[in-house]
Amino acid sequence: MTLFEQGQPIKTYRVALGRGGPGQKLQAGDNKVPEGIYTIAGRNPKSAFHRALRMSYPLPEQEIQARQRGVPVGGDIMIHGIRNGFGWIGSMQRRVDWTKGCIAVDDEEIEEIWRVVPDGTPVEIRP
């Protein structure tokens, strides 16, 4: 994951992604990270994970597509730290994709991201 400021990359983080493997998120429970352009829509300092920045998933068109397929679209896609109580894992958490569709960094990294990334910031997730 790379943070940009005025179009210039300023910092890159190694991340863990959804354990559902590559490909577009199609429905709740597929454990995939949604691809597309979202924004930071809010933050949860009391998350089950060390801090969490909520993304604006699902977009209206994703809700429509899921409804047409007759499946739940899902939600609560976050950029977050490690599960509370497991911070000692640190950077080892990146060795395997383990989330249910979120983007995970270690606790020190989410603290930094939390400080420098305001709500409303665009987030582009590419395959």
MOPAC internal coordinates of N, CA, C and O (Angstrom, degrees):
PM7 1SCF
backbone

  N    0.0000 0     0.00 0     0.00 0    0    0    0
  C    1.4454 1     0.00 0     0.00 0    1    0    0
  C    1.5245 1   106.80 1     0.00 0    2    1    0
  O    1.2310 1   120.97 1   -47.87 1    3    2    1
  N    1.3183 1   115.75 1   132.13 1    3    2    1
  C    1.4584 1   120.33 1  -178.87 1    5    3    2
  C    1.5228 1   109.97 1  -119.23 1    6    5    3
  O    1.2310 1   120.81 1   -48.70 1    7    6    5
  N    1.3269 1   116.06 1   131.30 1    7    6    5
  C    1.4613 1   121.65 1   173.47 1    9    7    6
  C    1.5203 1   108.20 1   -91.48 1   10    9    7
  O    1.2310 1   121.08 1   -41.78 1   11   10    9
  N    1.3345 1   115.54 1   138.22 1   11   10    9
  C    1.4574 1   121.86 1   178.78 1   13   11   10
  C    1.5182 1   109.27 1  -119.74 1   14   13   11
  O    1.2310 1   121.39 1   -30.26 1   15   14   13
  N    1.3277 1   114.94 1   149.74 1   15   14   13
  C    1.4568 1   121.39 1   171.87 1   17   15   14
  C    1.5170 1   107.14 1  -134.03 1   18   17   15
  O    1.2310 1   120.53 1   -57.82 1   19   18   17
  N    1.3298 1   116.59 1   122.18 1   19   18   17
  C    1.4614 1   122.85 1  -177.15 1   21   19   18
  C    1.5238 1   111.18 1    51.24 1   22   21   19
  O    1.2310 1   120.80 1  -136.40 1   23   22   21
  N    1.3300 1   116.08 1    43.60 1   23   22   21
  C    1.4521 1   122.20 1   176.27 1   25   23   22
  C    1.5133 1   115.95 1    79.12 1   26   25   23
  O    1.2310 1   120.02 1   179.55 1   27   26   25
  N    1.3158 1   117.56 1    -0.45 1   27   26   25
  C    1.4645 1   121.40 1  -178.73 1   29   27   26
  C    1.5305 1   110.37 1  -109.71 1   30   29   27
  O    1.2310 1   120.12 1   -46.03 1   31   30   29
  N    1.3436 1   117.37 1   133.97 1   31   30   29
  C    1.4663 1   119.02 1   177.79 1   33   31   30
  C    1.5280 1   110.38 1   -66.73 1   34   33   31
  O    1.2310 1   120.57 1   -46.30 1   35   34   33
  N    1.3394 1   116.52 1   133.70 1   35   34   33
  C    1.4642 1   119.32 1   179.77 1   37   35   34
  C    1.5251 1   112.74 1  -116.48 1   38   37   35
  O    1.2310 1   119.73 1   154.66 1   39   38   37
  N    1.3422 1   118.12 1   -25.34 1   39   38   37
  C    1.4584 1   119.56 1   178.74 1   41   39   38
  C    1.5203 1   108.96 1  -162.38 1   42   41   39
  O    1.2310 1   121.14 1   -38.65 1   43   42   41
  N    1.3329 1   115.43 1   141.35 1   43   42   41
  C    1.4585 1   121.73 1   178.00 1   45   43   42
  C    1.5211 1   109.16 1  -119.54 1   46   45   43
  O    1.2310 1   121.09 1   -40.53 1   47   46   45
  N    1.3322 1   115.52 1   139.47 1   47   46   45
  C    1.4600 1   122.77 1   179.59 1   49   47   46
  C    1.5232 1   109.27 1  -122.38 1   50   49   47
  O    1.2310 1   120.51 1   -38.86 1   51   50   49
  N    1.3188 1   116.63 1   141.14 1   51   50   49
  C    1.4635 1   120.82 1   169.73 1   53   51   50
  C    1.5183 1   106.70 1   -83.24 1   54   53   51
  O    1.2310 1   120.33 1   -42.15 1   55   54   53
  N    1.3201 1   116.98 1   137.85 1   55   54   53
  C    1.4572 1   121.18 1  -172.53 1   57   55   54
  C    1.5267 1   111.70 1  -128.76 1   58   57   55
  O    1.2310 1   121.34 1   -16.24 1   59   58   57
  N    1.3110 1   115.04 1   163.76 1   59   58   57
  C    1.4642 1   122.59 1   166.00 1   61   59   58
  C    1.5240 1   106.13 1  -107.06 1   62   61   59
  O    1.2310 1   120.76 1   -37.66 1   63   62   61
  N    1.3218 1   116.15 1   142.34 1   63   62   61
  C    1.4614 1   121.37 1  -177.40 1   65   63   62
  C    1.5254 1   110.37 1  -116.83 1   66   65   63
  O    1.2310 1   121.04 1    12.12 1   67   66   65
  N    1.3171 1   115.62 1  -167.88 1   67   66   65
  C    1.4576 1   120.82 1   179.32 1   69   67   66
  C    1.5126 1   112.13 1   -67.80 1   70   69   67
  O    1.2310 1   121.12 1   -38.15 1   71   70   69
  N    1.3234 1   115.46 1   141.85 1   71   70   69
  C    1.4648 1   120.38 1  -177.69 1   73   71   70
  C    1.5228 1   112.27 1   -76.07 1   74   73   71
  O    1.2310 1   120.09 1  -179.55 1   75   74   73
  N    1.3350 1   117.43 1     0.45 1   75   74   73
  C    1.4594 1   121.08 1   178.71 1   77   75   74
  C    1.5156 1   113.87 1   -78.78 1   78   77   75
  O    1.2310 1   119.92 1  -179.50 1   79   78   77
  N    1.3215 1   117.76 1     0.50 1   79   78   77
  C    1.4562 1   121.16 1   178.00 1   81   79   78
  C    1.5169 1   112.43 1    81.55 1   82   81   79
  O    1.2310 1   121.02 1     1.62 1   83   82   81
  N    1.3335 1   115.65 1  -178.38 1   83   82   81
  C    1.4635 1   119.94 1  -176.80 1   85   83   82
  C    1.5254 1   111.51 1   -70.68 1   86   85   83
  O    1.2310 1   121.31 1   -20.15 1   87   86   85
  N    1.3235 1   115.10 1   159.85 1   87   86   85
  C    1.4587 1   121.08 1   178.20 1   89   87   86
  C    1.5110 1   111.68 1   117.38 1   90   89   87
  O    1.2310 1   120.89 1   -20.93 1   91   90   89
  N    1.3089 1   115.90 1   159.07 1   91   90   89
  C    1.4627 1   122.08 1  -176.42 1   93   91   90
  C    1.5239 1   111.92 1   -68.58 1   94   93   91
  O    1.2310 1   121.00 1   -38.88 1   95   94   93
  N    1.3191 1   115.69 1   141.12 1   95   94   93
  C    1.4647 1   121.67 1   174.20 1   97   95   94
  C    1.5230 1   107.96 1   -66.72 1   98   97   95
  O    1.2310 1   120.59 1   -52.22 1   99   98   97
  N    1.3319 1   116.47 1   127.78 1   99   98   97
  C    1.4555 1   120.72 1  -178.53 1  101   99   98
  C    1.5152 1   113.65 1  -112.22 1  102  101   99
  O    1.2310 1   120.42 1   155.73 1  103  102  101
  N    1.3422 1   116.81 1   -24.27 1  103  102  101
  C    1.4575 1   118.87 1  -178.48 1  105  103  102
  C    1.5191 1   110.38 1  -164.50 1  106  105  103
  O    1.2310 1   121.27 1   -14.70 1  107  106  105
  N    1.3141 1   115.18 1   165.30 1  107  106  105
  C    1.4597 1   121.13 1   176.45 1  109  107  106
  C    1.5247 1   109.14 1   -58.11 1  110  109  107
  O    1.2310 1   120.81 1   -40.23 1  111  110  109
  N    1.3242 1   116.07 1   139.77 1  111  110  109
  C    1.4555 1   120.83 1   175.06 1  113  111  110
  C    1.5101 1   115.96 1    86.08 1  114  113  111
  O    1.2310 1   119.49 1   179.29 1  115  114  113
  N    1.3459 1   118.57 1    -0.71 1  115  114  113
  C    1.4680 1   118.45 1   179.34 1  117  115  114
  C    1.5261 1   112.29 1   -83.97 1  118  117  115
  O    1.2310 1   120.35 1   176.10 1  119  118  117
  N    1.3353 1   116.94 1    -3.90 1  119  118  117
  C    1.4710 1   123.43 1   176.15 1  121  119  118
  C    1.5228 1   113.74 1    59.82 1  122  121  119
  O    1.2310 1   120.36 1  -153.89 1  123  122  121
  N    1.3220 1   116.92 1    26.11 1  123  122  121
  C    1.4626 1   121.32 1   177.68 1  125  123  122
  C    1.5272 1   110.12 1  -102.78 1  126  125  123
  O    1.2310 1   121.27 1   -27.72 1  127  126  125
  N    1.3220 1   115.18 1   152.28 1  127  126  125
  C    1.4614 1   121.39 1   175.63 1  129  127  126
  C    1.5300 1   107.22 1   -86.16 1  130  129  127
  O    1.2310 1   119.48 1   -51.68 1  131  130  129
  N    1.3319 1   118.60 1   128.32 1  131  130  129
  C    1.4644 1   119.39 1  -179.27 1  133  131  130
  C    1.5264 1   111.54 1   -69.15 1  134  133  131
  O    1.2310 1   121.04 1   -42.23 1  135  134  133
  N    1.3274 1   115.62 1   137.77 1  135  134  133
  C    1.4608 1   120.91 1   176.80 1  137  135  134
  C    1.5205 1   108.48 1   -94.52 1  138  137  135
  O    1.2310 1   120.66 1   -33.06 1  139  138  137
  N    1.3204 1   116.34 1   146.94 1  139  138  137
  C    1.4553 1   120.52 1   178.90 1  141  139  138
  C    1.5104 1   111.37 1   139.67 1  142  141  139
  O    1.2310 1   121.12 1    10.73 1  143  142  141
  N    1.3213 1   115.47 1  -169.27 1  143  142  141
  C    1.4647 1   121.47 1   179.51 1  145  143  142
  C    1.5259 1   108.00 1  -112.00 1  146  145  143
  O    1.2310 1   121.44 1   -57.54 1  147  146  145
  N    1.3101 1   114.85 1   122.46 1  147  146  145
  C    1.4600 1   123.16 1  -177.63 1  149  147  146
  C    1.5262 1   107.85 1  -127.22 1  150  149  147
  O    1.2310 1   120.31 1     2.79 1  151  150  149
  N    1.3167 1   117.02 1  -177.21 1  151  150  149
  C    1.4578 1   121.64 1   171.93 1  153  151  150
  C    1.5234 1   108.58 1  -130.66 1  154  153  151
  O    1.2310 1   121.26 1   -19.70 1  155  154  153
  N    1.3307 1   115.20 1   160.30 1  155  154  153
  C    1.4617 1   119.60 1   170.86 1  157  155  154
  C    1.5286 1   105.41 1   -72.87 1  158  157  155
  O    1.2310 1   120.93 1   -65.53 1  159  158  157
  N    1.3229 1   115.83 1   114.47 1  159  158  157
  C    1.4615 1   121.30 1  -172.30 1  161  159  158
  C    1.5226 1   113.18 1  -101.24 1  162  161  159
  O    1.2310 1   120.21 1   174.86 1  163  162  161
  N    1.3102 1   117.20 1    -5.14 1  163  162  161
  C    1.4608 1   120.17 1  -179.86 1  165  163  162
  C    1.5072 1   110.10 1   166.92 1  166  165  163
  O    1.2310 1   121.13 1    -0.98 1  167  166  165
  N    1.3187 1   115.43 1   179.02 1  167  166  165
  C    1.4607 1   120.01 1  -178.22 1  169  167  166
  C    1.5157 1   110.01 1  -143.03 1  170  169  167
  O    1.2310 1   121.41 1   -30.32 1  171  170  169
  N    1.3216 1   114.91 1   149.68 1  171  170  169
  C    1.4586 1   121.02 1  -179.95 1  173  171  170
  C    1.5254 1   109.15 1  -128.18 1  174  173  171
  O    1.2310 1   120.19 1   -79.30 1  175  174  173
  N    1.3331 1   117.24 1   100.70 1  175  174  173
  C    1.4624 1   119.76 1   179.32 1  177  175  174
  C    1.5263 1   112.63 1   -74.91 1  178  177  175
  O    1.2310 1   120.21 1   168.86 1  179  178  177
  N    1.3452 1   117.20 1   -11.14 1  179  178  177
  C    1.4677 1   121.04 1  -178.34 1  181  179  178
  C    1.5242 1   111.51 1  -113.64 1  182  181  179
  O    1.2310 1   120.66 1  -150.47 1  183  182  181
  N    1.3028 1   116.34 1    29.53 1  183  182  181
  C    1.4555 1   122.88 1   179.03 1  185  183  182
  C    1.5313 1   110.59 1   -64.84 1  186  185  183
  O    1.2310 1   120.49 1   -17.61 1  187  186  185
  N    1.3232 1   116.67 1   162.39 1  187  186  185
  C    1.4684 1   121.67 1   172.54 1  189  187  186
  C    1.5250 1   110.39 1   -68.27 1  190  189  187
  O    1.2310 1   120.89 1   165.90 1  191  190  189
  N    1.3256 1   115.91 1   -14.10 1  191  190  189
  C    1.4562 1   122.56 1   175.98 1  193  191  190
  C    1.5203 1   107.18 1  -112.13 1  194  193  191
  O    1.2310 1   120.68 1   -21.20 1  195  194  193
  N    1.3368 1   116.30 1   158.80 1  195  194  193
  C    1.4629 1   119.18 1  -177.41 1  197  195  194
  C    1.5245 1   109.40 1   -66.08 1  198  197  195
  O    1.2310 1   120.80 1   -78.17 1  199  198  197
  N    1.3054 1   116.08 1   101.83 1  199  198  197
  C    1.4622 1   124.97 1  -178.04 1  201  199  198
  C    1.5301 1   110.87 1    57.25 1  202  201  199
  O    1.2310 1   121.11 1   -32.86 1  203  202  201
  N    1.3073 1   115.48 1   147.14 1  203  202  201
  C    1.4595 1   119.63 1   180.00 1  205  203  202
  C    1.5212 1   109.85 1  -148.61 1  206  205  203
  O    1.2310 1   120.95 1   -50.14 1  207  206  205
  N    1.3202 1   115.79 1   129.86 1  207  206  205
  C    1.4628 1   123.12 1   173.82 1  209  207  206
  C    1.5270 1   107.03 1  -101.85 1  210  209  207
  O    1.2310 1   120.46 1   -62.26 1  211  210  209
  N    1.3254 1   116.72 1   117.74 1  211  210  209
  C    1.4621 1   121.32 1  -177.01 1  213  211  210
  C    1.5228 1   110.21 1   -83.57 1  214  213  211
  O    1.2310 1   121.23 1   -45.85 1  215  214  213
  N    1.3314 1   115.24 1   134.15 1  215  214  213
  C    1.4625 1   120.49 1   176.82 1  217  215  214
  C    1.5236 1   109.91 1   -95.40 1  218  217  215
  O    1.2310 1   120.85 1   -20.38 1  219  218  217
  N    1.3166 1   115.98 1   159.62 1  219  218  217
  C    1.4626 1   122.55 1  -174.40 1  221  219  218
  C    1.5290 1   113.27 1   -79.83 1  222  221  219
  O    1.2310 1   119.92 1  -152.11 1  223  222  221
  N    1.3140 1   117.76 1    27.89 1  223  222  221
  C    1.4679 1   122.38 1   173.83 1  225  223  222
  C    1.5194 1   108.65 1   -82.00 1  226  225  223
  O    1.2310 1   119.55 1   -42.45 1  227  226  225
  N    1.3232 1   118.47 1   137.55 1  227  226  225
  C    1.4573 1   128.41 1     3.73 1  229  227  226
  C    1.5288 1   111.88 1   -88.99 1  230  229  227
  O    1.2310 1   121.69 1   -27.88 1  231  230  229
  N    1.3232 1   114.37 1   152.12 1  231  230  229
  C    1.4564 1   120.68 1   172.26 1  233  231  230
  C    1.5284 1   107.90 1   -78.92 1  234  233  231
  O    1.2310 1   119.58 1   -22.00 1  235  234  233
  N    1.3316 1   118.41 1   158.00 1  235  234  233
  C    1.4746 1   119.78 1  -179.05 1  237  235  234
  C    1.5293 1   113.22 1   -52.95 1  238  237  235
  O    1.2310 1   120.03 1   138.94 1  239  238  237
  N    1.3314 1   117.54 1   -41.06 1  239  238  237
  C    1.4735 1   118.84 1  -179.13 1  241  239  238
  C    1.5295 1   111.61 1   -67.55 1  242  241  239
  O    1.2310 1   119.92 1   149.84 1  243  242  241
  N    1.3342 1   117.77 1   -30.16 1  243  242  241
  C    1.4643 1   120.24 1   176.70 1  245  243  242
  C    1.5277 1   110.91 1   -71.00 1  246  245  243
  O    1.2310 1   120.43 1   144.95 1  247  246  245
  N    1.3263 1   116.78 1   -35.05 1  247  246  245
  C    1.4658 1   120.27 1   175.21 1  249  247  246
  C    1.5261 1   110.52 1   -63.91 1  250  249  247
  O    1.2310 1   120.59 1   136.93 1  251  250  249
  N    1.3277 1   116.48 1   -43.07 1  251  250  249
  C    1.4667 1   121.22 1   179.75 1  253  251  250
  C    1.5229 1   110.25 1   -63.43 1  254  253  251
  O    1.2310 1   120.12 1   132.99 1  255  254  253
  N    1.3262 1   117.37 1   -47.01 1  255  254  253
  C    1.4643 1   120.76 1  -179.31 1  257  255  254
  C    1.5261 1   111.49 1   -60.65 1  258  257  255
  O    1.2310 1   120.26 1   137.66 1  259  258  257
  N    1.3173 1   117.11 1   -42.34 1  259  258  257
  C    1.4698 1   120.27 1   179.03 1  261  259  258
  C    1.5265 1   110.21 1   -64.63 1  262  261  259
  O    1.2310 1   120.54 1   137.31 1  263  262  261
  N    1.3238 1   116.56 1   -42.69 1  263  262  261
  C    1.4691 1   120.43 1   179.36 1  265  263  262
  C    1.5285 1   109.93 1   -61.47 1  266  265  263
  O    1.2310 1   120.28 1   139.28 1  267  266  265
  N    1.3517 1   117.07 1   -40.72 1  267  266  265
  C    1.4670 1   120.78 1   178.84 1  269  267  266
  C    1.5291 1   111.51 1   -64.42 1  270  269  267
  O    1.2310 1   120.53 1   147.24 1  271  270  269
  N    1.3279 1   116.59 1   -32.76 1  271  270  269
  C    1.4697 1   120.44 1   177.93 1  273  271  270
  C    1.5273 1   111.89 1   -83.64 1  274  273  271
  O    1.2310 1   120.48 1   170.34 1  275  274  273
  N    1.3258 1   116.69 1    -9.66 1  275  274  273
  C    1.4596 1   120.43 1   179.42 1  277  275  274
  C    1.5161 1   113.90 1    74.78 1  278  277  275
  O    1.2310 1   120.76 1  -149.26 1  279  278  277
  N    1.3440 1   116.15 1    30.74 1  279  278  277
  C    1.4682 1   120.44 1  -179.33 1  281  279  278
  C    1.5281 1   109.69 1  -126.60 1  282  281  279
  O    1.2310 1   119.99 1   -25.30 1  283  282  281
  N    1.3321 1   117.62 1   154.70 1  283  282  281
  C    1.4652 1   119.76 1   174.76 1  285  283  282
  C    1.5235 1   110.14 1   -71.63 1  286  285  283
  O    1.2310 1   120.52 1   -39.95 1  287  286  285
  N    1.3320 1   116.60 1   140.05 1  287  286  285
  C    1.4631 1   121.21 1  -175.28 1  289  287  286
  C    1.5262 1   112.94 1   -79.39 1  290  289  287
  O    1.2310 1   119.95 1   151.83 1  291  290  289
  N    1.3191 1   117.70 1   -28.17 1  291  290  289
  C    1.4668 1   120.55 1  -176.96 1  293  291  290
  C    1.5166 1   110.91 1    86.41 1  294  293  291
  O    1.2310 1   121.05 1     3.44 1  295  294  293
  N    1.3051 1   115.60 1  -176.56 1  295  294  293
  C    1.4574 1   121.62 1  -178.53 1  297  295  294
  C    1.5068 1   110.37 1   176.83 1  298  297  295
  O    1.2310 1   120.80 1    18.64 1  299  298  297
  N    1.3247 1   116.08 1  -161.36 1  299  298  297
  C    1.4669 1   121.94 1  -178.96 1  301  299  298
  C    1.5211 1   112.18 1    53.93 1  302  301  299
  O    1.2310 1   120.52 1  -134.54 1  303  302  301
  N    1.3163 1   116.61 1    45.46 1  303  302  301
  C    1.4600 1   121.02 1   175.53 1  305  303  302
  C    1.5260 1   107.04 1   -87.70 1  306  305  303
  O    1.2310 1   121.06 1   -55.29 1  307  306  305
  N    1.3140 1   115.58 1   124.71 1  307  306  305
  C    1.4629 1   122.02 1  -171.50 1  309  307  306
  C    1.5283 1   112.08 1  -129.45 1  310  309  307
  O    1.2310 1   121.70 1   -19.56 1  311  310  309
  N    1.3193 1   114.35 1   160.44 1  311  310  309
  C    1.4628 1   122.26 1   161.30 1  313  311  310
  C    1.5194 1   103.33 1  -105.28 1  314  313  311
  O    1.2310 1   120.00 1   -60.59 1  315  314  313
  N    1.3253 1   117.61 1   119.41 1  315  314  313
  C    1.4656 1   119.40 1  -173.12 1  317  315  314
  C    1.5211 1   111.99 1  -144.53 1  318  317  315
  O    1.2310 1   121.74 1   -10.21 1  319  318  317
  N    1.3254 1   114.27 1   169.79 1  319  318  317
  C    1.4560 1   121.66 1   174.80 1  321  319  318
  C    1.5169 1   110.66 1   -86.74 1  322  321  319
  O    1.2310 1   121.23 1    20.50 1  323  322  321
  N    1.3069 1   115.26 1  -159.50 1  323  322  321
  C    1.4584 1   122.69 1  -177.17 1  325  323  322
  C    1.5281 1   109.35 1   -80.57 1  326  325  323
  O    1.2310 1   120.74 1   -26.31 1  327  326  325
  N    1.3317 1   116.20 1   153.69 1  327  326  325
  C    1.4725 1   120.49 1   178.18 1  329  327  326
  C    1.5219 1   109.25 1   -53.06 1  330  329  327
  O    1.2310 1   121.05 1   -43.69 1  331  330  329
  N    1.3299 1   115.60 1   136.31 1  331  330  329
  C    1.4592 1   120.58 1   179.87 1  333  331  330
  C    1.5273 1   110.70 1   -53.58 1  334  333  331
  O    1.2310 1   121.29 1   -43.46 1  335  334  333
  N    1.3329 1   115.14 1   136.54 1  335  334  333
  C    1.4554 1   121.50 1  -178.48 1  337  335  334
  C    1.5165 1   113.92 1    91.03 1  338  337  335
  O    1.2310 1   120.31 1   170.93 1  339  338  337
  N    1.3387 1   117.02 1    -9.07 1  339  338  337
  C    1.4636 1   121.11 1  -178.85 1  341  339  338
  C    1.5265 1   112.20 1  -118.69 1  342  341  339
  O    1.2310 1   120.11 1  -160.46 1  343  342  341
  N    1.3239 1   117.39 1    19.54 1  343  342  341
  C    1.4554 1   121.45 1  -178.53 1  345  343  342
  C    1.5119 1   113.84 1   -57.84 1  346  345  343
  O    1.2310 1   120.58 1   155.67 1  347  346  345
  N    1.3295 1   116.51 1   -24.33 1  347  346  345
  C    1.4706 1   120.93 1   179.12 1  349  347  346
  C    1.5220 1   111.95 1   -61.61 1  350  349  347
  O    1.2310 1   120.03 1   161.20 1  351  350  349
  N    1.3287 1   117.55 1   -18.80 1  351  350  349
  C    1.4702 1   120.80 1   179.07 1  353  351  350
  C    1.5252 1   110.13 1   -65.16 1  354  353  351
  O    1.2310 1   120.59 1   146.03 1  355  354  353
  N    1.3300 1   116.48 1   -33.97 1  355  354  353
  C    1.4595 1   121.31 1   177.09 1  357  355  354
  C    1.5103 1   113.31 1    53.55 1  358  357  355
  O    1.2310 1   120.72 1    44.33 1  359  358  357
  N    1.3210 1   116.24 1  -135.67 1  359  358  357
  C    1.4641 1   121.11 1  -174.82 1  361  359  358
  C    1.5247 1   113.02 1   -69.87 1  362  361  359
  O    1.2310 1   119.58 1   168.37 1  363  362  361
  N    1.3267 1   118.40 1   -11.63 1  363  362  361
  C    1.4702 1   119.48 1   177.11 1  365  363  362
  C    1.5230 1   111.35 1   -62.25 1  366  365  363
  O    1.2310 1   119.95 1   157.30 1  367  366  365
  N    1.3333 1   117.70 1   -22.70 1  367  366  365
  C    1.4628 1   120.87 1  -178.24 1  369  367  366
  C    1.5231 1   112.47 1   -62.18 1  370  369  367
  O    1.2310 1   120.21 1   161.96 1  371  370  369
  N    1.3255 1   117.20 1   -18.04 1  371  370  369
  C    1.4674 1   120.85 1  -178.74 1  373  371  370
  C    1.5190 1   113.23 1   -82.40 1  374  373  371
  O    1.2310 1   119.74 1   173.16 1  375  374  373
  N    1.3175 1   118.10 1    -6.84 1  375  374  373
  C    1.4677 1   120.10 1  -175.06 1  377  375  374
  C    1.5199 1   113.30 1   -69.54 1  378  377  375
  O    1.2310 1   120.61 1   160.03 1  379  378  377
  N    1.3128 1   116.45 1   -19.97 1  379  378  377
  C    1.4628 1   120.49 1   179.74 1  381  379  378
  C    1.5306 1   108.16 1  -144.95 1  382  381  379
  O    1.2310 1   120.64 1   -35.08 1  383  382  381
  N    1.3197 1   116.38 1   144.92 1  383  382  381
  C    1.4636 1   119.84 1   175.01 1  385  383  382
  C    1.5232 1   107.73 1   -75.95 1  386  385  383
  O    1.2310 1   120.54 1   -60.18 1  387  386  385
  N    1.3312 1   116.57 1   119.82 1  387  386  385
  C    1.4619 1   120.45 1  -170.22 1  389  387  386
  C    1.5195 1   114.84 1  -128.44 1  390  389  387
  O    1.2310 1   119.17 1   173.55 1  391  390  389
  N    1.3246 1   119.19 1    -6.45 1  391  390  389
  C    1.4648 1   119.42 1  -174.36 1  393  391  390
  C    1.5313 1   110.88 1   -80.42 1  394  393  391
  O    1.2310 1   121.17 1    -7.13 1  395  394  393
  N    1.3100 1   115.38 1   172.87 1  395  394  393
  C    1.4647 1   121.41 1   177.73 1  397  395  394
  C    1.5263 1   110.99 1   -96.61 1  398  397  395
  O    1.2310 1   120.64 1  -155.60 1  399  398  397
  N    1.3332 1   116.39 1    24.40 1  399  398  397
  C    1.4622 1   121.51 1   179.03 1  401  399  398
  C    1.5136 1   113.28 1   125.88 1  402  401  399
  O    1.2310 1   120.83 1  -176.02 1  403  402  401
  N    1.3241 1   116.03 1     3.98 1  403  402  401
  C    1.4645 1   121.04 1   179.71 1  405  403  402
  C    1.5243 1   110.72 1   -96.49 1  406  405  403
  O    1.2310 1   121.20 1    -1.71 1  407  406  405
  N    1.3204 1   115.31 1   178.29 1  407  406  405
  C    1.4564 1   123.32 1   174.05 1  409  407  406
  C    1.5189 1   106.44 1  -112.56 1  410  409  407
  O    1.2310 1   120.29 1   -57.70 1  411  410  409
  N    1.3321 1   117.06 1   122.30 1  411  410  409
  C    1.4644 1   120.86 1  -176.61 1  413  411  410
  C    1.5222 1   111.32 1  -114.79 1  414  413  411
  O    1.2310 1   121.73 1   -41.58 1  415  414  413
  N    1.3268 1   114.29 1   138.42 1  415  414  413
  C    1.4620 1   123.34 1   172.59 1  417  415  414
  C    1.5231 1   106.51 1  -125.68 1  418  417  415
  O    1.2310 1   119.86 1    -5.53 1  419  418  417
  N    1.3333 1   117.87 1   174.47 1  419  418  417
  C    1.4643 1   117.19 1   178.02 1  421  419  418
  C    1.5338 1   109.71 1   -78.70 1  422  421  419
  O    1.2310 1   120.66 1    -9.14 1  423  422  421
  N    1.3178 1   116.34 1   170.86 1  423  422  421
  C    1.4674 1   121.00 1  -172.32 1  425  423  422
  C    1.5230 1   113.25 1   -63.65 1  426  425  423
  O    1.2310 1   119.82 1   140.98 1  427  426  425
  N    1.3217 1   117.95 1   -39.02 1  427  426  425
  C    1.4676 1   120.07 1   177.79 1  429  427  426
  C    1.5245 1   110.63 1   -63.61 1  430  429  427
  O    1.2310 1   120.89 1   140.70 1  431  430  429
  N    1.3272 1   115.90 1   -39.30 1  431  430  429
  C    1.4647 1   119.83 1  -178.98 1  433  431  430
  C    1.5285 1   111.48 1   -68.08 1  434  433  431
  O    1.2310 1   119.81 1   138.09 1  435  434  433
  N    1.3310 1   117.97 1   -41.91 1  435  434  433
  C    1.4651 1   118.38 1  -179.81 1  437  435  434
  C    1.5248 1   110.46 1   -66.70 1  438  437  435
  O    1.2310 1   120.14 1   148.76 1  439  438  437
  N    1.3237 1   117.33 1   -31.24 1  439  438  437
  C    1.4728 1   119.44 1   175.53 1  441  439  438
  C    1.5289 1   110.04 1   -61.29 1  442  441  439
  O    1.2310 1   120.72 1   135.91 1  443  442  441
  N    1.3279 1   116.22 1   -44.09 1  443  442  441
  C    1.4661 1   120.78 1   179.23 1  445  443  442
  C    1.5315 1   110.90 1   -65.53 1  446  445  443
  O    1.2310 1   120.56 1   132.53 1  447  446  445
  N    1.3206 1   116.53 1   -47.47 1  447  446  445
  C    1.4647 1   121.15 1  -179.53 1  449  447  446
  C    1.5260 1   109.77 1   -61.47 1  450  449  447
  O    1.2310 1   120.49 1   137.18 1  451  450  449
  N    1.3230 1   116.66 1   -42.82 1  451  450  449
  C    1.4771 1   122.80 1   178.83 1  453  451  450
  C    1.5289 1   110.88 1   -55.07 1  454  453  451
  O    1.2310 1   120.78 1   139.27 1  455  454  453
  N    1.3367 1   116.12 1   -40.73 1  455  454  453
  C    1.4711 1   121.11 1  -177.83 1  457  455  454
  C    1.5230 1   113.00 1   -72.91 1  458  457  455
  O    1.2310 1   119.80 1   141.41 1  459  458  457
  N    1.3259 1   117.99 1   -38.59 1  459  458  457
  C    1.4679 1   119.85 1  -169.93 1  461  459  458
  C    1.5269 1   114.79 1   -99.91 1  462  461  459
  O    1.2310 1   119.41 1   167.10 1  463  462  461
  N    1.3161 1   118.73 1   -12.90 1  463  462  461
  C    1.4625 1   121.08 1  -176.88 1  465  463  462
  C    1.5287 1   109.57 1  -107.31 1  466  465  463
  O    1.2310 1   119.95 1   -71.19 1  467  466  465
  N    1.3346 1   117.69 1   108.81 1  467  466  465
  C    1.4664 1   119.76 1  -179.68 1  469  467  466
  C    1.5315 1   112.34 1   -78.81 1  470  469  467
  O    1.2310 1   120.92 1   -20.52 1  471  470  469
  N    1.3198 1   115.85 1   159.48 1  471  470  469
  C    1.4596 1   120.39 1   172.00 1  473  471  470
  C    1.5214 1   108.36 1   -56.96 1  474  473  471
  O    1.2310 1   120.82 1   -34.12 1  475  474  473
  N    1.3285 1   116.04 1   145.88 1  475  474  473
  C    1.4575 1   121.46 1  -178.80 1  477  475  474
  C    1.5171 1   113.57 1    91.86 1  478  477  475
  O    1.2310 1   120.01 1   171.22 1  479  478  477
  N    1.3293 1   117.58 1    -8.78 1  479  478  477
  C    1.4660 1   121.18 1   179.51 1  481  479  478
  C    1.5269 1   109.95 1   -65.42 1  482  481  479
  O    1.2310 1   119.53 1   -47.16 1  483  482  481
  N    1.3387 1   118.50 1   132.84 1  483  482  481
  C    1.4654 1   120.36 1   176.42 1  485  483  482
  C    1.5281 1   111.30 1   -66.98 1  486  485  483
  O    1.2310 1   121.53 1   -35.72 1  487  486  485
  N    1.3373 1   114.67 1   144.28 1  487  486  485
  C    1.4601 1   122.55 1   176.19 1  489  487  486
  C    1.5201 1   106.53 1  -129.34 1  490  489  487
  O    1.2310 1   120.42 1   -60.40 1  491  490  489
  N    1.3281 1   116.80 1   119.60 1  491  490  489
  C    1.4624 1   120.45 1   177.57 1  493  491  490
  C    1.5174 1   108.47 1  -108.27 1  494  493  491
  O    1.2310 1   120.98 1   -56.84 1  495  494  493
  N    1.3180 1   115.73 1   123.16 1  495  494  493
  C    1.4667 1   121.25 1   178.87 1  497  495  494
  C    1.5155 1   107.13 1  -111.41 1  498  497  495
  O    1.2310 1   121.39 1   -61.96 1  499  498  497
  N    1.3282 1   114.95 1   118.04 1  499  498  497
  C    1.4619 1   121.73 1  -177.65 1  501  499  498
  C    1.5218 1   110.14 1  -110.61 1  502  501  499
  O    1.2310 1   121.22 1   -24.89 1  503  502  501
  N    1.3526 1   115.27 1   155.11 1  503  502  501
  C    1.4765 1   118.28 1   176.34 1  505  503  502
  C    1.5134 1   111.62 1   -65.50 1  506  505  503
  O    1.2310 1   120.10 1   180.00 1  507  506  505

